[in-house]
Amino acid sequence: MGNSFSGNKKAVVFKIPQPQVCQVWLDFDGTITRQDVLDELIKKFSVNDSWKIIEEKWQKGLIGSRRCLQEQFDLLRVSPEQLERTLDGIELDEGIFTLLELLESQHVPVMVISDSVDVFIRRILHRNGITKLTFRSNGMVHQDSRLKLRCSDDKTACRFEAAHCKCRTVEVAGDPKRRNIYIGDGRSDLCPARRADYVFAKGILAQCLEKESIPFNRYSNLNDVAAVLSRSWQKPEIKSRLYDSIAG
């Protein structure tokens, strides 16, 4: 299903699916937002620095995001007021508005799939006037000053032990007749990006795809993505040099 790569890292031609036959999947933290919400919470409200060890284990692939998030949530002590203030300080990539406008004008289905939490996502999006964007994520319970993660999937749903199995969401919530465009930036995006027909990547996701020789378009912000899609949908095919920046 995903774009294949063979031989050395030379220029390749791969087609961005046309709007009438595609659907778009968006990561949230670091993709729609400029900051990672949980990172901001941990830096401010963790009871100690053991979250760094947990994060390192996850980044090395020693534990899945389910265990990583559960253990990091257990370290937080934050009041409802502190949580709201932190969420209200999260900034969006301004390109999200251009991208959503383009997708709506082309009648392209779009969904946010995130390892984050519904309460976080909803408040941040609604505060910025984005109220109709569908998303799938984890949940949480906030009792007194403690947060408890409620994972989107059970332990058996994901062989990589993700808190939210994004691949499963794509299979269940997506249209199997449409081709998948994935936009992300982190390790939790790697599995769905491997299976996508076309990928926009930055950050850790771009590094991982590069190591696996999986073609992708590197982007800096969502205005880059919107510009490439807009140009492509006026022309059936674009040429993209593997791993080169879109802006380049």
C-alpha positions as CSV (number, residue, x, y, z in Angstrom):
1,M,0.0,0.0,0.0
2,G,2.8,2.4,0.9
3,N,5.3,3.9,-1.6
4,S,8.1,1.5,-2.2
5,F,11.8,2.4,-2.5
6,S,14.5,0.3,-4.1
7,G,18.1,0.9,-4.9
8,N,20.0,4.0,-3.8
9,K,18.6,7.4,-2.7
10,K,18.1,8.9,-6.0
11,A,15.3,11.2,-7.2
12,V,12.0,9.3,-7.4
13,V,8.6,10.1,-8.9
14,F,5.6,9.3,-6.8
15,K,2.1,10.5,-7.2
16,I,0.0,12.4,-4.7
17,P,-3.5,10.9,-4.8
18,Q,-6.1,13.2,-6.4
19,P,-8.7,14.6,-4.1
20,Q,-11.6,12.5,-5.3
21,V,-9.8,9.3,-4.4
22,C,-7.9,10.2,-1.2
23,Q,-8.3,10.9,2.5
24,V,-6.0,12.7,4.9
25,W,-4.8,11.7,8.3
26,L,-3.3,14.3,10.6
27,D,-1.2,13.9,13.8
28,F,-1.9,16.5,16.5
29,D,1.0,17.2,18.8
30,G,3.9,18.8,17.0
31,T,1.9,18.7,13.7
32,I,-1.2,20.8,14.3
33,T,0.3,22.3,17.4
34,R,3.7,23.9,17.7
35,Q,4.4,22.2,21.0
36,D,3.8,18.8,22.4
37,V,1.0,19.2,25.0
38,L,2.2,16.3,27.3
39,D,5.8,17.6,27.2
40,E,4.6,21.0,28.4
41,L,2.6,19.5,31.2
42,I,5.4,17.2,32.3
43,K,8.0,20.0,32.4
44,K,5.7,22.1,34.6
45,F,3.9,19.6,36.8
46,S,5.8,16.3,37.0
47,V,6.7,15.3,40.6
48,N,10.2,14.4,39.6
49,D,12.5,13.9,36.6
50,S,11.9,10.1,36.2
51,W,9.8,11.0,33.1
52,K,13.1,11.5,31.2
53,I,14.0,7.9,31.7
54,I,10.6,6.7,30.6
55,E,10.8,8.9,27.5
56,E,14.2,7.6,26.7
57,K,13.0,4.0,26.9
58,W,10.1,4.8,24.5
59,Q,12.4,6.7,22.0
60,K,14.7,3.6,22.0
61,G,11.7,1.3,21.3
62,L,12.1,-0.5,24.6
63,I,8.5,0.2,25.7
64,G,5.3,1.2,23.7
65,S,3.5,4.5,24.0
66,R,0.9,2.9,26.2
67,R,3.3,2.2,29.0
68,C,5.2,5.4,28.4
69,L,2.1,7.6,28.6
70,Q,0.6,5.8,31.5
71,E,3.8,6.1,33.6
72,Q,4.2,9.8,32.7
73,F,0.6,10.6,33.5
74,D,1.1,9.0,36.9
75,L,3.8,11.6,37.6
76,L,1.6,14.6,37.0
77,R,0.0,16.7,39.8
78,V,-2.0,19.5,38.2
79,S,-5.2,21.3,39.2
80,P,-8.0,21.8,36.7
81,E,-7.1,25.6,36.5
82,Q,-3.5,24.9,35.9
83,L,-4.4,22.4,33.2
84,E,-6.7,24.9,31.4
85,R,-4.1,27.6,31.5
86,T,-1.5,25.3,30.0
87,L,-3.8,24.1,27.3
88,D,-4.7,27.7,26.5
89,G,-1.0,28.5,26.0
90,I,-0.6,25.9,23.3
91,E,-0.1,27.5,19.8
92,L,-1.3,26.1,16.5
93,D,0.7,25.8,13.3
94,E,-1.1,28.6,11.4
95,G,-1.0,26.5,8.3
96,I,-3.8,24.3,9.7
97,F,-6.4,26.8,8.6
98,T,-5.1,26.9,5.0
99,L,-4.9,23.2,4.9
100,L,-8.4,22.6,6.2
101,E,-9.8,25.2,3.9
102,L,-8.1,23.4,0.9
103,L,-9.4,20.0,2.0
104,E,-12.9,21.2,2.4
105,S,-12.9,22.9,-1.0
106,Q,-11.7,19.7,-2.6
107,H,-14.2,17.5,-0.5
108,V,-11.3,15.5,0.9
109,P,-12.1,13.6,4.1
110,V,-9.8,14.4,7.0
111,M,-9.3,13.1,10.5
112,V,-6.9,13.8,13.3
113,I,-5.5,10.6,14.9
114,S,-3.5,11.2,18.0
115,D,-1.8,9.6,21.0
116,S,-2.8,12.6,23.0
117,V,-6.1,13.1,25.0
118,D,-9.5,14.1,23.8
119,V,-9.9,16.8,26.5
120,F,-6.6,18.4,25.4
121,I,-7.4,18.3,21.7
122,R,-11.0,19.5,21.9
123,R,-10.1,22.5,24.1
124,I,-7.2,23.6,21.9
125,L,-9.1,23.2,18.6
126,H,-12.3,24.9,19.9
127,R,-10.4,27.8,21.4
128,N,-9.0,28.4,17.9
129,G,-12.4,28.2,16.2
130,I,-11.9,24.7,14.8
131,T,-15.1,22.9,15.9
132,K,-15.9,20.5,13.1
133,L,-12.7,18.6,12.7
134,T,-13.1,14.9,13.5
135,F,-10.5,13.3,15.7
136,R,-9.7,10.0,17.4
137,S,-7.5,9.8,20.5
138,N,-7.1,8.6,24.0
139,G,-9.2,9.8,27.0
140,M,-8.4,10.6,30.6
141,V,-9.9,11.0,34.0
142,H,-9.0,14.1,36.1
143,Q,-9.6,13.5,39.8
144,D,-8.3,16.1,42.3
145,S,-4.8,16.9,40.9
146,R,-4.1,13.5,39.3
147,L,-4.6,12.4,35.7
148,K,-5.3,8.9,34.7
149,L,-4.9,7.9,31.0
150,R,-7.7,5.9,29.3
151,C,-6.2,4.3,26.2
152,S,-8.1,4.2,23.0
153,D,-7.4,0.5,22.4
154,D,-6.9,-2.5,24.6
155,K,-3.5,-4.1,25.1
156,T,-4.1,-6.7,22.3
157,A,-5.1,-4.1,19.7
158,C,-1.6,-3.1,18.7
159,R,1.5,-5.3,18.3
160,F,3.6,-2.2,19.0
161,E,1.8,-1.6,22.3
162,A,0.6,1.9,21.4
163,A,-1.8,3.7,23.6
164,H,-3.8,4.5,20.4
165,C,-3.3,2.1,17.5
166,K,-3.4,4.6,14.6
167,C,-3.2,1.9,12.0
168,R,-6.3,0.3,13.4
169,T,-8.1,3.7,13.4
170,V,-7.2,4.1,9.7
171,E,-8.6,0.7,8.9
172,V,-11.8,1.1,10.9
173,A,-12.6,4.8,10.3
174,G,-11.2,5.2,6.8
175,D,-12.7,4.5,3.4
176,P,-10.9,1.4,2.0
177,K,-11.6,2.7,-1.5
178,R,-9.6,5.9,-0.9
179,R,-5.8,6.3,-0.8
180,N,-4.2,7.6,2.4
181,I,-2.1,10.7,2.8
182,Y,-0.4,10.9,6.2
183,I,1.0,14.1,7.9
184,G,3.0,13.7,11.0
185,D,6.2,14.4,13.0
186,G,6.8,11.8,15.7
187,R,7.5,8.2,16.5
188,S,3.9,7.4,17.1
189,D,3.3,8.3,13.4
190,L,5.7,5.7,12.1
191,C,3.4,2.7,11.8
192,P,0.6,4.5,9.8
193,A,3.2,6.4,7.7
194,R,4.7,3.1,6.6
195,R,1.3,2.0,5.3
196,A,0.3,5.3,3.7
197,D,0.3,6.0,0.0
198,Y,1.9,9.4,0.5
199,V,3.6,10.9,3.5
200,F,4.5,14.4,4.6
201,A,7.0,14.1,7.5
202,K,9.3,16.2,9.7
203,G,11.2,15.7,13.0
204,I,11.6,12.2,14.3
205,L,9.2,10.7,11.8
206,A,11.3,12.0,8.9
207,Q,14.4,10.6,10.6
208,C,12.8,7.1,11.0
209,L,11.5,7.0,7.4
210,E,14.9,8.1,6.1
211,K,16.5,5.2,7.9
212,E,14.0,2.8,6.4
213,S,14.4,4.3,2.9
214,I,10.6,5.1,2.7
215,P,9.8,8.0,0.4
216,F,8.3,11.1,1.9
217,N,8.0,14.8,1.5
218,R,9.8,16.8,4.2
219,Y,7.8,19.8,5.4
220,S,8.4,22.7,7.8
221,N,4.9,23.7,8.5
222,L,1.4,23.0,7.3
223,N,1.4,25.9,4.9
224,D,4.1,23.9,3.0
225,V,1.8,20.9,2.9
226,A,-1.2,22.9,1.7
227,A,0.9,24.5,-1.1
228,V,2.2,21.2,-2.4
229,L,-1.3,19.6,-2.3
230,S,-2.8,22.6,-4.1
231,R,-0.2,22.5,-6.9
232,S,-0.5,18.8,-7.2
233,W,-4.2,18.8,-7.5
234,Q,-3.9,21.1,-10.4
235,K,-1.5,18.7,-12.0
236,P,-1.8,14.9,-11.7
237,E,1.8,14.2,-10.8
238,I,4.7,16.1,-9.2
239,K,8.3,15.2,-8.9
240,S,9.9,15.2,-5.5
241,R,13.5,14.5,-4.6
242,L,13.6,11.9,-1.8
243,Y,14.1,13.6,1.6
244,D,14.6,17.0,0.2
245,S,12.8,19.9,1.8
246,I,9.6,21.1,0.1
247,A,10.8,24.6,0.4
248,G,14.1,23.6,-1.3
